[in-house]
């Protein structure tokens, strides 16, 4: 029987995000080009965007996240990263679409069904680097630790958890941070990060549908990147999603008004708005 829910599980969110990448790629003024995104999103990805409240107009945070992460990734690789550990990689085609060194090692890690789906849809494409597919349930400590040990063989390592942390409990994020700390000092970790304020805002639009799919938004620490400091990680870079959306001209409707209004607010309030969501780069110490 077909499941009528727009999002059936966490894995379906990868189809949703892939559709946003396809939409951006097909613009005349696109910031990035993912020629595989529409194929990977499929009809279900398009249906999810169409069915979600404000589904079309809420593409901008995903577009900003993709572009900023592309920039940070290429910078890190240029500065000596030799391996990329992409956890809950979903339908990320960066090894195929970015200009990466041929000797860069890229570990694409996800649940077996997601890895199978991705490989099936990309079977006739050639990656630009040394791509390895790894099937693992990262909720299982043994499987997670085995993945980390495998990545550690060829460092320095950049870890990517794009779109993952928001679906985890704080204790699960802390366990993951401790495990990744085993990759050693100097390891980089790139992710998106939400705040409690953002979680509340998203809940008004999407939480009911996500809870039905057992994929609620959970992680948005009030302390921001300071959450990771006791776990051996310090902030190396924070890119505000709002600031980056203005730079890239991919903002929400009426952004000009909110930007103008913010100039009348106290500095602390403006800074809280800037930190509502962002793309972070952490460094192990």
C-alpha positions in Angstrom: 0.0 0.0 0.0 1.3 3.5 -0.9 2.0 5.7 2.2 0.0 8.9 1.8 2.2 10.9 4.1 4.3 13.5 2.3 7.3 12.5 4.4 7.4 8.9 5.5 10.7 8.9 7.4 14.0 10.8 7.9 15.4 9.4 4.7 12.6 11.1 2.7 14.0 14.5 3.8 16.9 13.8 1.5 14.5 13.8 -1.5 13.0 17.0 -0.2 16.4 18.8 0.0 17.5 17.3 -3.4 14.5 19.0 -5.0 15.6 22.3 -3.6 19.0 21.8 -5.1 17.4 21.0 -8.4 15.3 24.2 -8.3 18.4 26.3 -7.7 20.4 24.5 -10.4 17.8 25.3 -13.0 17.8 29.0 -12.4 19.6 31.3 -14.9 21.5 32.9 -12.0 22.2 29.7 -10.1 24.9 29.7 -7.4 25.7 26.1 -7.9 24.9 23.4 -10.5 23.8 20.0 -9.4 22.9 18.2 -12.6 21.9 15.1 -10.7 19.5 16.7 -8.2 16.3 16.3 -10.1 17.0 12.7 -10.9 17.8 11.9 -7.3 14.8 13.8 -5.9 12.4 12.0 -8.3 8.7 12.5 -8.4 8.5 12.0 -4.6 10.9 14.8 -3.9 8.8 17.1 -6.1 5.6 15.9 -4.3 7.1 16.6 -0.9 8.0 20.2 -1.8 4.5 20.7 -3.2 2.8 19.3 -0.2 4.7 21.0 2.6 3.4 24.4 3.9 5.4 27.1 2.2 7.3 24.3 0.5 8.3 26.4 -2.5 9.2 29.6 -0.8 11.3 27.9 1.9 13.9 26.7 -0.5 16.3 29.6 0.4 17.8 28.1 3.6 18.7 24.9 1.8 20.2 26.8 -1.1 22.3 29.0 1.2 23.4 26.0 3.2 24.5 24.1 0.1 26.4 27.1 -1.4 28.2 28.0 1.9 29.1 24.4 2.6 30.5 24.1 -1.0 32.7 27.1 -0.3 33.9 25.9 3.1 34.6 22.4 1.8 36.7 23.6 -1.1 38.6 25.9 1.2 39.3 23.1 3.6 40.5 20.8 0.9 42.7 23.5 -0.5 44.2 23.8 3.0 45.2 20.2 3.2 42.2 18.0 4.1 42.8 14.5 2.6 39.6 12.7 3.6 36.0 13.7 3.9 33.7 11.8 6.2 30.1 12.5 5.1 27.8 11.2 7.7 24.1 10.6 6.8 25.2 11.7 3.3 21.7 11.2 1.8 21.8 12.3 -1.9 24.9 14.5 -1.7 26.5 14.5 -5.1 29.4 16.8 -4.3 32.0 14.1 -5.2 30.6 14.2 -8.7 29.8 17.9 -9.2 32.6 19.7 -7.4 36.2 20.2 -8.7 37.9 18.0 -6.2 41.4 16.5 -6.2 41.5 13.0 -7.7 43.4 11.7 -4.6 40.9 13.1 -2.1 39.2 10.2 -0.1 35.5 10.7 0.3 33.4 8.3 2.6 29.7 8.5 1.8 28.0 7.0 4.9 24.3 6.3 5.3 21.7 3.6 5.9 21.8 0.6 3.5 18.6 1.6 1.7 19.8 5.2 1.2 23.2 4.1 -0.1 21.5 1.6 -2.5 19.2 4.3 -3.8 22.0 6.8 -4.4 24.3 4.2 -6.1 21.5 3.0 -8.3 20.7 6.5 -9.5 24.4 7.4 -10.0 25.7 4.1 -11.4 26.6 5.6 -14.8 28.4 8.6 -13.3 32.1 8.9 -12.4 33.1 10.7 -9.2 36.0 13.1 -9.3 37.7 11.7 -6.2 38.2 8.4 -4.4 34.6 7.7 -3.4 33.8 4.9 -0.9 30.3 3.9 0.1 29.8 2.8 3.7 26.5 1.4 5.0 26.0 2.1 8.7 23.3 2.9 11.3 25.0 5.8 13.1 22.7 5.3 16.1 24.6 2.1 16.9 27.9 3.0 18.7 29.8 0.0 17.3 28.9 0.9 13.7 29.7 4.6 14.3 33.0 3.9 15.9 34.0 1.6 13.0 33.2 4.3 10.5 35.4 6.8 12.5 38.2 4.3 12.7 38.0 3.8 8.9 38.2 7.5 8.2 41.1 8.0 10.6 43.4 6.0 8.3 44.0 8.9 6.0 43.9 12.4 7.6 43.5 15.3 8.0 39.8 14.6 8.0 36.8 16.9 7.4 33.5 15.6 8.8 30.2 16.7 7.3 26.9 16.3 9.1 24.7 18.4 6.8 21.1 18.2 7.8 21.7 15.5 10.5 22.1 17.1 13.9 18.7 18.7 14.0 17.1 15.2 14.1 19.2 14.1 17.0 18.7 14.4 20.8 21.4 16.5 22.6 22.8 13.3 24.2 23.1 11.7 20.8 24.9 14.7 19.4 27.3 14.7 22.4 28.0 11.0 21.8 28.8 11.7 18.2 31.0 14.6 19.1 33.0 12.4 21.5 33.4 9.7 18.8 34.5 12.1 16.2 37.0 13.6 18.6 38.8 10.3 18.2 39.9 11.5 14.8 42.5 13.7 16.5 43.4 17.3 17.0 43.0 19.5 13.9 40.0 17.5 12.6 37.4 19.7 11.1 33.7 19.3 11.4 31.2 21.1 9.2 27.5 21.2 10.0 24.4 23.3 10.0 23.2 24.4 13.5 19.8 25.6 14.6 18.7 27.5 17.7 15.7 27.1 20.0 14.1 30.1 18.3 14.4 28.5 14.9 13.0 25.2 16.1 9.9 27.0 17.4 9.5 28.8 14.1 9.8 25.6 12.1 7.4 23.7 14.4 4.6 26.1 13.4 4.9 25.1 9.8 6.3 21.6 9.6 6.5 19.8 12.9 3.2 17.9 12.7 4.1 16.3 9.4 7.7 15.6 10.6 6.4 14.0 13.8 4.1 11.8 11.8 7.2 10.5 9.9 9.1 10.1 13.2 11.4 12.8 12.1 10.9 15.7 14.5 13.4 18.6 14.8 15.1 18.1 18.1 18.6 19.7 18.4 18.9 23.5 18.7 21.2 24.3 21.6 20.7 27.7 23.3 24.4 28.0 23.8 25.2 27.6 20.1 28.6 26.2 19.2 29.6 26.5 22.9 27.7 23.2 23.3 30.6 21.4 21.7 33.4 23.0 23.7 33.4 20.6 26.7 33.4 17.8 24.1 36.7 18.8 22.5 35.6 21.1 19.7 35.9 24.9 19.3 34.3 27.2 16.7 36.5 27.9 13.8 33.9 29.6 11.6 30.2 30.6 11.9 28.3 31.7 8.8 24.9 33.2 9.7 22.3 31.8 7.4 20.6 35.2 7.4 23.8 37.1 6.5 24.7 34.6 3.9 21.2 34.8 2.4 21.6 38.5 1.9 25.1 38.0 0.4 23.8 35.4 -2.1 20.5 37.2 -2.7 18.5 34.1 -1.7 16.5 35.5 1.2 12.9 35.0 2.4 10.2 37.2 1.1 10.2 40.6 2.8 13.8 40.2 3.9 14.5 43.9 3.1 11.8 44.9 5.7 13.2 42.6 8.4 16.7 43.8 7.7 15.6 47.4 8.0 13.7 46.6 11.2 16.8 44.9 12.7 18.7 48.2 12.5 16.3 49.6 15.1 16.8 46.8 17.5 19.3 46.5 20.4 22.6 45.0 19.4 22.0 41.8 21.5 18.7 41.2 19.8 20.2 41.7 16.4 23.0 39.2 17.2 20.4 36.7 18.4 18.6 36.9 15.1 21.9 36.4 13.2 22.7 33.3 15.2 19.2 31.8 14.8 20.7 29.4 12.3 24.0 29.0 10.6 26.7 26.9 9.0 29.5 26.1 11.4 33.0 24.8 11.1 34.4 23.2 14.3 38.0 22.2 15.0 39.0 19.5 17.4 41.5 20.5 20.0 
